[in-house]
């Protein structure tokens, strides 16, 4: 069984982003796009530093009553966003999963062809 991981990829506009994935390839957190690979890696470091702090999670609700959250760095900088969830309980479980997996996840960098 593989460990959770940060999947880092390059966009067609040569920017970088990551997805935090479970060992079953479920996306837990979508990263913001960055200009460079080093900025993307720095964003992952910030996530690892902030993932345990429940105060860094900003809960949101869509106009269609679906729940999601942003993981924030200090000064309200968004580091990542979750999937949309049907219930508050599902959203809270997703936060717990990010808290659990974010610090132990490895980083895998994929090239454009993958």
C-alpha contacts under 8 A as a table, 3 or more apart, distances in Angstrom:
res1	aa1	res2	aa2	distance
1	X	23	X	6.94
2	X	23	X	5.18
2	X	24	X	8.00
3	X	22	X	7.12
3	X	23	X	5.01
3	X	104	X	7.98
3	X	105	X	6.45
3	X	106	X	7.29
4	X	20	X	7.41
4	X	21	X	5.62
4	X	22	X	4.36
4	X	23	X	4.57
4	X	101	X	6.26
4	X	102	X	7.92
4	X	104	X	7.20
4	X	105	X	4.68
4	X	106	X	6.66
5	X	20	X	5.85
5	X	21	X	5.39
5	X	22	X	6.60
5	X	23	X	7.24
5	X	105	X	4.30
5	X	106	X	4.55
5	X	107	X	5.55
5	X	108	X	6.72
6	X	18	X	6.05
6	X	19	X	5.55
6	X	20	X	4.45
6	X	21	X	6.12
6	X	44	X	7.92
6	X	105	X	6.36
6	X	106	X	6.06
6	X	107	X	4.68
6	X	108	X	5.98
7	X	18	X	5.22
7	X	19	X	5.17
7	X	20	X	6.34
7	X	21	X	7.05
7	X	107	X	6.37
7	X	108	X	5.18
7	X	109	X	6.14
7	X	110	X	7.09
8	X	16	X	6.93
8	X	17	X	5.71
8	X	18	X	4.27
8	X	19	X	6.72
8	X	40	X	7.89
8	X	107	X	7.17
8	X	108	X	6.05
8	X	109	X	4.70
8	X	110	X	6.01
9	X	16	X	5.66
9	X	17	X	5.64
9	X	18	X	6.21
9	X	109	X	6.24
9	X	110	X	5.33
9	X	111	X	6.42
9	X	112	X	7.02
10	X	13	X	7.90
10	X	14	X	5.75
10	X	15	X	5.51
10	X	16	X	4.45
10	X	17	X	6.51
10	X	110	X	7.76
10	X	111	X	6.88
10	X	112	X	6.14
11	X	14	X	5.20
11	X	15	X	5.27
11	X	16	X	6.09
11	X	17	X	7.60
11	X	112	X	7.61
12	X	15	X	7.45
14	X	35	X	7.51
15	X	33	X	6.25
15	X	34	X	5.57
15	X	35	X	4.87
15	X	36	X	6.27
15	X	37	X	7.85
16	X	33	X	5.44
16	X	34	X	5.09
16	X	35	X	6.31
16	X	36	X	6.16
16	X	37	X	5.89
16	X	40	X	6.24
17	X	31	X	5.67
17	X	32	X	6.02
17	X	33	X	4.61
17	X	34	X	6.22
17	X	40	X	6.25
18	X	30	X	6.37
18	X	31	X	5.02
18	X	32	X	7.52
18	X	33	X	7.80
18	X	40	X	7.26
19	X	27	X	6.23
19	X	28	X	7.33
19	X	29	X	5.67
19	X	30	X	4.68
19	X	31	X	5.80
20	X	27	X	5.80
20	X	28	X	5.54
20	X	29	X	5.06
20	X	30	X	6.59
20	X	31	X	7.86
20	X	102	X	7.25
20	X	105	X	7.82
21	X	24	X	7.56
21	X	25	X	5.25
21	X	26	X	5.25
21	X	27	X	4.43
21	X	28	X	5.64
21	X	29	X	7.31
22	X	25	X	5.11
22	X	26	X	5.23
22	X	27	X	6.57
22	X	28	X	7.03
22	X	101	X	7.49
23	X	26	X	7.48
27	X	30	X	7.24
27	X	83	X	7.71
28	X	82	X	5.93
28	X	83	X	6.85
28	X	94	X	6.80
28	X	97	X	7.55
28	X	98	X	6.55
29	X	80	X	5.78
29	X	81	X	5.35
29	X	82	X	4.62
29	X	83	X	7.00
29	X	98	X	7.46
30	X	80	X	5.18
30	X	81	X	5.14
30	X	82	X	6.14
30	X	83	X	7.88
31	X	79	X	6.09
31	X	80	X	4.34
31	X	81	X	6.60
32	X	78	X	7.53
32	X	79	X	6.27
32	X	80	X	5.98
33	X	40	X	7.46
34	X	37	X	7.27
34	X	39	X	5.94
34	X	40	X	5.61
35	X	39	X	6.84
35	X	40	X	7.88
36	X	39	X	5.24
36	X	40	X	6.45
37	X	40	X	5.03
37	X	41	X	6.22
38	X	41	X	5.01
38	X	42	X	6.12
39	X	42	X	4.94
39	X	43	X	6.19
40	X	43	X	5.05
40	X	44	X	6.48
41	X	44	X	5.08
41	X	45	X	6.38
42	X	45	X	4.96
42	X	46	X	6.30
43	X	46	X	5.07
43	X	47	X	6.31
43	X	79	X	6.45
44	X	47	X	4.97
44	X	48	X	6.23
45	X	48	X	5.07
45	X	49	X	6.28
46	X	49	X	5.00
46	X	50	X	6.14
46	X	73	X	6.91
46	X	79	X	7.67
47	X	50	X	5.12
47	X	51	X	5.54
47	X	71	X	7.63
47	X	73	X	7.64
47	X	79	X	6.71
47	X	102	X	6.95
47	X	103	X	7.86
48	X	51	X	5.53
48	X	102	X	5.67
48	X	103	X	4.75
49	X	52	X	7.45
49	X	103	X	7.70
50	X	53	X	5.55
50	X	56	X	6.53
50	X	72	X	7.66
50	X	73	X	6.75
51	X	54	X	7.47
51	X	56	X	7.39
51	X	71	X	7.57
51	X	98	X	6.73
51	X	99	X	5.00
51	X	102	X	6.34
51	X	103	X	7.17
52	X	99	X	5.17
52	X	100	X	7.85
53	X	56	X	5.59
53	X	57	X	7.64
54	X	57	X	5.57
55	X	58	X	7.56
56	X	71	X	5.73
56	X	72	X	5.01
56	X	73	X	6.58
56	X	74	X	7.63
57	X	69	X	6.35
57	X	70	X	5.74
57	X	71	X	4.71
57	X	72	X	6.12
57	X	95	X	7.75
58	X	69	X	5.32
58	X	70	X	5.09
58	X	71	X	6.36
58	X	72	X	7.08
59	X	67	X	7.44
59	X	68	X	6.10
59	X	69	X	4.40
59	X	70	X	6.64
60	X	67	X	5.94
60	X	68	X	5.33
60	X	69	X	5.45
60	X	70	X	7.69
61	X	64	X	7.91
61	X	65	X	5.75
61	X	66	X	5.46
61	X	67	X	4.58
61	X	68	X	6.16
62	X	65	X	5.15
62	X	66	X	5.22
62	X	67	X	6.53
62	X	68	X	7.90
63	X	66	X	7.50
65	X	86	X	7.64
66	X	84	X	5.79
66	X	85	X	5.43
66	X	86	X	5.17
66	X	87	X	6.95
67	X	84	X	5.46
67	X	85	X	4.88
67	X	86	X	6.29
67	X	87	X	6.44
67	X	88	X	6.20
67	X	91	X	6.10
68	X	81	X	7.46
68	X	82	X	5.65
68	X	83	X	6.10
68	X	84	X	4.93
68	X	85	X	6.11
68	X	91	X	6.00
69	X	81	X	5.85
69	X	82	X	5.53
69	X	91	X	7.47
69	X	95	X	7.88
70	X	78	X	6.31
70	X	79	X	7.31
70	X	80	X	5.70
70	X	81	X	4.42
70	X	82	X	6.45
71	X	78	X	6.00
71	X	79	X	5.60
71	X	80	X	5.27
71	X	81	X	6.27
72	X	75	X	8.00
72	X	76	X	5.50
72	X	77	X	5.36
72	X	78	X	4.59
72	X	79	X	5.44
72	X	80	X	7.26
73	X	76	X	5.82
73	X	77	X	5.10
73	X	78	X	6.37
73	X	79	X	6.41
74	X	77	X	6.41
78	X	81	X	7.61
82	X	94	X	7.77
84	X	91	X	7.84
85	X	88	X	7.36
85	X	90	X	5.96
85	X	91	X	5.76
86	X	90	X	6.93
86	X	91	X	7.99
87	X	90	X	5.27
87	X	91	X	6.54
88	X	91	X	5.12
88	X	92	X	6.25
89	X	92	X	5.08
89	X	93	X	6.15
90	X	93	X	5.05
90	X	94	X	6.21
91	X	94	X	5.02
91	X	95	X	6.34
92	X	95	X	5.04
92	X	96	X	6.29
93	X	96	X	5.02
93	X	97	X	6.20
94	X	97	X	4.95
94	X	98	X	6.27
95	X	98	X	5.15
95	X	99	X	6.16
96	X	99	X	5.01
96	X	100	X	6.16
97	X	100	X	5.01
97	X	101	X	5.95
98	X	101	X	5.19
98	X	102	X	5.33
99	X	102	X	5.92
99	X	103	X	7.51
100	X	103	X	7.02
100	X	104	X	7.68
101	X	104	X	5.49
101	X	105	X	5.84
102	X	105	X	5.52
110	X	114	X	6.20
111	X	114	X	5.77
